[in-house]
Amino acid sequence: MLTAFARAFRTPDLRKKLLFTLFIIIVFRIGSMLPAPGVNYKVLADTAKAAKQSNQLYGLVDLFSGGALLKLSIFALGIMPYITASIILQLLTVVIPRLEALKKEGQAGTTKITQYTRYLTIGLAILQATGIVAMASTGQLFSGLASGGDILYDDGIFSIVTIVVTMVAGTAVIMWLGELITDRGVGNGMSILIFTQVVAVFPAQFWGIYQGQPSDRRAFVFALVILVGLAIMTGVVFVEQAQRRIPVQYAKRMVGRRMYGGTSTYIPLKVNQAGIIPVIFASSLLYLPVLATQLWPNTKWLQKVQPYLQQDNPWHMAIFFVFIIFFTYFYVAITFNPTEVADNMKKYGGFIPGIRPGRPTAEYLDYVLTRITSPGALYLGLVALIPMIAFSLLNTTKDFPFGGTSILIIVGVGLDTVKQIESQLQQRNYEGFLR
């Protein structure tokens, strides 16, 4: 693998792409560390540290922003508004005929949907930035914690508008940086930036695990976490690569004077067809009551529910697991349409050996997809529960790096990026990464 890296850097155009991607990542991290104008960084740093240790909601926010949101930096919103907008557009494509027609128009339709996604991203960024800055100005951002000072130097309207505009502009710049990586770098730009945000908090999480243990067992717990993490990563790689290949045969047909068809191919159905989306859906849904307890801490029924919202609570784990399974089936159902696939196969003369074209093919695909989604849903649920179980068994801090969304993002983006570099190396007759 090291020789493959060396060969990649010896190739001039591939070396330029890798260095350009690294440069954009550095710019992105610098922007994530620069505080927005008017923010009292010292008070904010102390308050955010205490909040992250006392509340699981802030730990998740810190993970997805790479530590930028709790610093109220110019890139504080990170890539999350774009992810949210992409998910919303993907769901609306199923229910709005106009968007579904655009999706079928090819490159022109995809470009139009991408444009809508950008507009929606800016709208969501304005809402999120306004809410965050308003909560920071009124002291509700880290409610229940004594900060020893105000987070904002000035809570006037001009100062608040300046911070909001800065954060929204930072989101637009992040979208631009992601598109630059896609066009001129290596890999999917948005995925690379998400990967960077998740990996950026790993050193602090490892250090928190080491410092959170008694001095006589620090080395043992730290080594155990590393070994468990490597084992989890190996299992995630194995499942992410697993797929069920449905054979497809295309009949021969004459078009003019040429003979087409007669080839054999397959439909790859991944075990984890839904990716990380069900975990994000379930986490967002469960963190709504947590956020409600922060906004209305004196409400009686929220006070009664609050103990069940802790990550180490068995009821919280069970509900989280059930939600992941439900959203896995839901997301797969709206993103993969067996009837549409069967109609396209029939249109171009394709068929599954032993299965009649048309409705029987759609029923067969639905049957296989339902069966293969079951282990995928269980796998997502178990991986998402790993950090919660670690909190209970290892008595670690609430920054457990190997598990849940973080490990899924790292493995998924890492595999996709390596495959893209591999394909470019193979085009130049070089040995690649995956042997």
Beta strands, then each sheet from edge to edge (+ up, - down):
strand 1: 243-250
strand 2: 253-255
strand 3: 258-260
strand 4: 264-270
strand 5: 350-351
sheet 1: 4+ 1- 5+
sheet 2: 2+ 3-
end
